[in-house]
Amino acid sequence: MAKHRELASIVSDKIWRTVVVAGAMLGVPAVAACGGGSKHPAVIAPAADNAAEPAAAGPEAADKQADDEAAAKATSDKAAADAQAVADKEAADKAAAEQAAKPKRPRGGGDRPTGRGFILS
Amino acid sequence: MDVLGSIDPQGRDDDYEPTSPWWLSGTPLEAEHHRLMRRRALPIPWAQTTAGQLAPAERARLAATWMRRSEAEYLAVSTFSVLAIDLVAAMAPADVLSLCLRAGIDEVRHAEMCLRMAEIYSGERHLPEPAMSSLPDDPERPKLHQALANTMLVSCVSETYATTVLSATRDLTTDPVAQAVLTSIYSDEVMHARLGWSYLRHAIEVGGAGVIEAAAQMLPRALRGVANVVERERPIGVVTPAVRAHGLMTPAEERVIYSTCVREVLVPGFAALGVPVGTALEDYGDAWSNAA
């Protein structure tokens, strides 16, 4: 058995180097190892709203402003409707997700976790 | 039937032969199956088996163990499939996903090889018993933690231990067929194990302290899960020197391998990544190792 323990240590040393050190990149700084955040796609910030143009003077300008306001209100109403639709969809999706989460994924029924291992003997 | 007849000659490999063709569907899917199996196949000198030199009891012992191995490998197909679901849910990187799914294909090949080994020793053809993965499932926990925990169980602990025990027994195996089969399986398991350690590292970097805590919680369950396999009862029959030459160890020797793996591979690996290891060294130290 002493010889077997020696073999176990020799093999363990090999697996330590070829599996754990190589797989987890031990000894390599974290950011350099996995590309850190640099390889991840940058988060694109939503574009800022265009600044309101300065109001023009005169009746034509007033009419245009009224038209713009009406258009803006229509846009706002549509946006509100869209937002409501999005909220409704999110609520529906959430309910569907909760419903989907109830049945378990296909897995075995045992309470006793069994490792994969390799059946040796 | 020439099962390779319709395969593009570009990928044909003269060393490849169908492993357990009687297990296949008898449909055109077989050609693509052979394409997948051939992609990473090591040549197995099936005709060089020395099984004929064994006593009937020795062949029966070997057939029973190789049959159990085929069942374990077949079960592992579902294990990696379920793990892939967890990894997809956690939005794991593409390379992690592809290697996990490929691991499932590797396990199909392993199951085929083990079935053929069982057939060599018994002269009989049996299918593996049906079984499904029993990976823990907790819908309440964050997806990343779920994926990480099961990757630890399947890959970091189970597959890493598998590479250790396969490497050790392969070094003691002299039958050319058994040696080649164990080598083929070992070469795949190395990558299956690395997958876990790489994903653990990745998850810690993107998930921070919460991931460390989830890993620490999973570690004792993962170690116990493999210990359950090591402690399981064995088929009836003595492991004679001749049987050992065909790729078997005794349960006592297997405990030594696992205990050494915990102490010299698993615990240092988790500790190096900052995962608390609790009482792992005490749980699987000399007292456990000598209990068989």
Chai-1 contact restraints between the chains, C-beta under 6 A:
chainA,res_idxA,chainB,res_idxB,connection_type,confidence,min_distance_angstrom,max_distance_angstrom,comment,restraint_id
A,H4,B,E253,contact,1.0,0.0,6.0,A-B,restraint_1
A,H4,B,V256,contact,1.0,0.0,6.0,A-B,restraint_2
A,R5,B,V256,contact,1.0,0.0,6.0,A-B,restraint_3
A,L7,B,A168,contact,1.0,0.0,6.0,A-B,restraint_4
A,A8,B,V256,contact,1.0,0.0,6.0,A-B,restraint_5
A,A8,B,I257,contact,1.0,0.0,6.0,A-B,restraint_6
A,A8,B,T260,contact,1.0,0.0,6.0,A-B,restraint_7
A,S9,B,T260,contact,1.0,0.0,6.0,A-B,restraint_8
A,V11,B,T164,contact,1.0,0.0,6.0,A-B,restraint_9
A,V11,B,S167,contact,1.0,0.0,6.0,A-B,restraint_10
A,V11,B,A168,contact,1.0,0.0,6.0,A-B,restraint_11
A,S12,B,T164,contact,1.0,0.0,6.0,A-B,restraint_12
A,S12,B,T260,contact,1.0,0.0,6.0,A-B,restraint_13
A,S12,B,C261,contact,1.0,0.0,6.0,A-B,restraint_14
A,S12,B,E264,contact,1.0,0.0,6.0,A-B,restraint_15
A,S12,B,V265,contact,1.0,0.0,6.0,A-B,restraint_16
A,I15,B,T163,contact,1.0,0.0,6.0,A-B,restraint_17
A,I15,B,T164,contact,1.0,0.0,6.0,A-B,restraint_18
A,I15,B,V265,contact,1.0,0.0,6.0,A-B,restraint_19
A,W16,B,V265,contact,1.0,0.0,6.0,A-B,restraint_20
A,V19,B,T160,contact,1.0,0.0,6.0,A-B,restraint_21
A,V19,B,T163,contact,1.0,0.0,6.0,A-B,restraint_22
A,V19,B,A193,contact,1.0,0.0,6.0,A-B,restraint_23
A,V19,B,R194,contact,1.0,0.0,6.0,A-B,restraint_24
A,V20,B,W197,contact,1.0,0.0,6.0,A-B,restraint_25
A,V20,B,G269,contact,1.0,0.0,6.0,A-B,restraint_26
A,G23,B,R194,contact,1.0,0.0,6.0,A-B,restraint_27
A,G23,B,W197,contact,1.0,0.0,6.0,A-B,restraint_28
A,G23,B,S198,contact,1.0,0.0,6.0,A-B,restraint_29
A,A24,B,W197,contact,1.0,0.0,6.0,A-B,restraint_30
A,A24,B,R201,contact,1.0,0.0,6.0,A-B,restraint_31
A,A24,B,L273,contact,1.0,0.0,6.0,A-B,restraint_32
A,L26,B,A272,contact,1.0,0.0,6.0,A-B,restraint_33
A,A30,B,E205,contact,1.0,0.0,6.0,A-B,restraint_34
A,C34,B,H202,contact,1.0,0.0,6.0,A-B,restraint_35
A,C34,B,E205,contact,1.0,0.0,6.0,A-B,restraint_36
A,A101,B,P139,contact,1.0,0.0,6.0,A-B,restraint_37
A,K104,B,D137,contact,1.0,0.0,6.0,A-B,restraint_38
A,R105,B,D137,contact,1.0,0.0,6.0,A-B,restraint_39
A,R107,B,S133,contact,1.0,0.0,6.0,A-B,restraint_40
A,R107,B,D137,contact,1.0,0.0,6.0,A-B,restraint_41
A,G108,B,M132,contact,1.0,0.0,6.0,A-B,restraint_42
A,G108,B,S133,contact,1.0,0.0,6.0,A-B,restraint_43
A,G108,B,S134,contact,1.0,0.0,6.0,A-B,restraint_44
A,G110,B,S134,contact,1.0,0.0,6.0,A-B,restraint_45
A,P113,B,R221,contact,1.0,0.0,6.0,A-B,restraint_46
A,P113,B,G225,contact,1.0,0.0,6.0,A-B,restraint_47
A,T114,B,S134,contact,1.0,0.0,6.0,A-B,restraint_48
A,T114,B,G225,contact,1.0,0.0,6.0,A-B,restraint_49
A,T114,B,N228,contact,1.0,0.0,6.0,A-B,restraint_50
A,G115,B,S158,contact,1.0,0.0,6.0,A-B,restraint_51
A,G115,B,G225,contact,1.0,0.0,6.0,A-B,restraint_52
A,G115,B,V226,contact,1.0,0.0,6.0,A-B,restraint_53
A,G115,B,V229,contact,1.0,0.0,6.0,A-B,restraint_54
A,R116,B,A76,contact,1.0,0.0,6.0,A-B,restraint_55
A,R116,B,T79,contact,1.0,0.0,6.0,A-B,restraint_56
A,R116,B,V154,contact,1.0,0.0,6.0,A-B,restraint_57
A,R116,B,S158,contact,1.0,0.0,6.0,A-B,restraint_58
A,G117,B,S158,contact,1.0,0.0,6.0,A-B,restraint_59
A,G117,B,V226,contact,1.0,0.0,6.0,A-B,restraint_60
A,G117,B,V229,contact,1.0,0.0,6.0,A-B,restraint_61
A,F118,B,A162,contact,1.0,0.0,6.0,A-B,restraint_62
A,F118,B,V165,contact,1.0,0.0,6.0,A-B,restraint_63
A,F118,B,L166,contact,1.0,0.0,6.0,A-B,restraint_64
A,I119,B,R68,contact,1.0,0.0,6.0,A-B,restraint_65
A,I119,B,R69,contact,1.0,0.0,6.0,A-B,restraint_66
A,I119,B,A72,contact,1.0,0.0,6.0,A-B,restraint_67
A,L120,B,V165,contact,1.0,0.0,6.0,A-B,restraint_68
A,L120,B,M249,contact,1.0,0.0,6.0,A-B,restraint_69
A,L120,B,E254,contact,1.0,0.0,6.0,A-B,restraint_70
A,S121,B,R234,contact,1.0,0.0,6.0,A-B,restraint_71
A,S121,B,L248,contact,1.0,0.0,6.0,A-B,restraint_72
A,S121,B,M249,contact,1.0,0.0,6.0,A-B,restraint_73
A,S121,B,P251,contact,1.0,0.0,6.0,A-B,restraint_74
A,S121,B,E254,contact,1.0,0.0,6.0,A-B,restraint_75
